[in-house]
Amino acid sequence: MGKCNTCGEWNSFVEEIITKEPSNSITHIISIDKAKPILLEDVENIHLKRIETNDSEFNRVLGGGIVPGSMVLIGGDPGIGKSTLLIQIAMQTLGKKILYISGEESEQQIKMRAQRIGGENNLVYVFTETNVETILQQADQIKPDILIIDSIQTVQTARAESVMGSVSQIRETANILQQYAKKKNVPTFLIGHITKEGYIAGPKILEHIVDTVLQFEGDRNYNYRILRTLKNRFGSGAELGIYEMRGEGLRPVSNPSEILITSRDEPVSGVAIAATMEGQRALLIEVQALVSASVFGTPQRSSNGFDGKRLSMILAVLDKRCGFTFSTKDVFLNIAGGIKVEDPAVDLAVVAALLSSFQDLPIGDDVCFSGEVGLSGEIRAVNKIDQRILEAEKLGYKRIFISKYNQKTTYTNNIKVELVKKVEEIFSKLFMENVLN
């Protein structure tokens, strides 16, 4: 262009070459060693000693403790308690030097929360910074045992020319932090925001980069919070930890079965107890069902904490195999305590609760269920039945209904095991005597 469109002058344009200097600010921290392929059998076996915290539920979810050099991502709704959980872990992990990076709160806010939670660890450093290069320079000087980033969406790097929290920024900062964690063998915790759909904000590669993904969830109407494992390279990917939210912080719940079952003075219809598994832990949960006459033309189907499509399948099985007509009934199903279950072994308790509400006959308060329901009406066997029975026995239950195909398993004498193979047998064994009377 010879003429300027703004001022109308000719030959006023001057060429200016802009060169971007490469960022070398973290070269002294992260270096790439030259490596070559080796045989798998020649790889040295190294036993990683985990860092155990004073939180038994946190250790359980991580697979036995914090693995050195690992990278853990914790996601959850705003205000659910993610920052509170990690500050509590930092204050209660004695003898470990911890660097807490906050891009959302001031030092005074973090101090107030730490005082409310309590703890005796005096080696917790707080740094309010969002530039990842500056963060790693400070970390290289302090040499922490654990690094906490709150949150990954507030951290940025000069490598990416985009705004804070964008996809490219999250990807670049996560890669830099991962290289630091592996090189320095420092376990790093990242707090992640979630979208309105419930997914962790940012690129999906973020969940691939980290070693462990934890989901912190819970209903605001309840005081209980659930820390669920979605991915874990160093342990089970289906573990679950339960906390109680209090004014002084989060209290680990060692026996969640007792808090998930409602205490009642008299029997109520539509309530059944299911023996389920969450990872390596056996839980007893309460299944509540309500079956009522449909006022409108189309019956309602509503479920809370249980898959709605699976509920429709169970209703179809009861209609086809047992002759119960639910097509003119409104059906509501709820898992007490505000938790979500995906274990197929809950099917049998759902069947019992539906039949109990349909007939308006209560189930005994010493009976529980564990079995999967098939489309042909058969009760299928479930895994880890011994742990389920032992958990039911520990809480004082006298009878448990399981699949007949689990009969080869050894049982105890303190609880009666009822073996069933068809859905029809559940109704006859539970309610036939009351119906005849």
Secondary structure by P-SEA (a helix, b strand, c coil): ccccccccccccbbbbbbbbcccccccccccccbbbbbbcccbbbbbbbccccccaaaaaaacccccccbbbbbbbcccccaaaaaaaaaaacccbbbbbbbccccaaaaaaaaaaaccccccbbbbbcccaaaaaaaaaaacccbbbbcccccccccccccccccaaaaaaaaaaaaaaaaaacbbbbbbbbbcccccccccccccccccbbbbbbbbccccccccccccccccccbbbbbbbbcccccccccccccccbbbbccccccbbbbbcccccbbbbbbbbbbbbcccccbbbbbbccccaaaaaaaaaaaacccccccccbbbbbbbccccccccccaaaaaaaaaaaaaacccccccccbbbbbcccbbbbbbcaaaaaaaaaaaacccbbbbbcccccbbbbccbbbbbbccaaaaaaacccccccc
